[in-house]
Amino acid sequence: MRDRLYDEKINGTFHLAVGAGFPFIGGENESRVHSDMVKNLRDGGKIFLDGNLSGKMEGG
């Protein structure tokens, strides 16, 4: 995983972006930054939001 624009589209990964939205796709919030985070969950993993299970990937 080396190129975020490519990696965020790989099946089994979780992509989270914070900061400024892109106007050309409907983003309206304003911020001086935009940061992308990509986590590889292809070997299994869970995503919790506010303590609640939001997503789960099975290993393999």
PEJO-V106691 format. One record per helix or strand. SS is the DSSP state (H for helix, E for strand). FROM is the first residue (numbers start at 1). LEN is the number of residues. Records with the same first field share a line. If there is no record, write none. Layout:
BEGIN
SS: FROM-LEN  FROM-LEN
END
This chain:
BEGIN
H: 4-4  23-3
E: 13-7  34-7  45-5  52-6
END
